[in-house]
Amino acid sequence: MVRKQNRSSKKKIPAKTPNYLGQHFLHNRKVINKMIDHANLSKNDLVVEFGAGKGALTQPLSLKAGQIFAVEYDPQHVNLLKADFSHSDHVRIIQQDILKFSLPKAPFKLVANIPYAITTPIFEMVLHPFTRLQNGMIIIEKGAAKRFTGTFIKDGYLLVWRMWYQLKYVETISKYYFSPAPKVDSAMLKIIRRKVPLISKQDYHDFVKLVNFTFKHPYQDIIDVLKTIFTHTQLKKLRKNLLIKDSLPVGAVTEEQWALIFTTMKQYVPEQRWPREKQKKRTR
């Protein structure tokens, strides 16, 4: 007689701990040094590092920068970092959710291998015109880096970032330079704050409204989209000033062309015709 095996008695295979934060720790020393060289740090610089992890990037940063805010959420990693940098007064270990971190009020640089799962929210937080970010070197997923630096823009928030910051694709980084290895390759991205922004900080909210309105259909012709804002005569002149001869999709309009569209709207279009935010429906 064969005795049936109880399901609960079967040997359980331990599951891999899920990487909820999408954090992949860079361990290639050559890439780390190249990243820091590109950051062009000095003892006068305040550096913010998001996702400090085990300190692979924090250690060489501490030799270059005057002050470092190393932000890490995992308590085990925080304890290790605090032990390793207990005698480094210029390195401050901060245990906190990155997205709840209050950015410095003083000018700072961002050098980080950020958690991939929150890439866009981090960029939204730091690439705001009212932050004091000067420049940065970031490692993110290759696909996101290509999208952030591409010539065609499908998401309006990318355009808003690029009116105040230049985003440059530096190089591809193999997935095997990380632990645990991600499914895809990564990329090193350089952030440079424009010395002369294409839109002033005072115009930020009005520009965002224009972008939200026009990017509902990024593949539609820009002149057709602007018909509800500009008159026929204004559009004709605007097309000429923008050097647009044929159809041009919204997403293919350059940052400089957007600056011209916005300044033209402000100068010649009555404010009541400007794009507005939709009023939220009141709930009883």
Secondary structure, DSSP 4 states (H G I P E B T S, - for coil): -PPPPPGGGSPPPPPPPP-TT---EE--HHHHHHHHHHHT--TT-EEEEE--TTSTTHHHHHTT-SEEEEEE--HHHHHHHHHHTTT-TTEEEEES-GGGPPPPSS-EEEEEE--GGGHHHHHHHHSSTTS-EEEEEEEEEHHHHHHHH-SS--SHHHHHHHHHEEEEEEEEE-GGGEESPPSS-EEEEEEEE-SS-SS-GGGHHHHHHHHHHHTTSTTSBHHHHGGGTS-HHHHHHHHHHTT--S--BGGG--HHHHHHHHHHHHHHS-GGGS--PPPPPP--
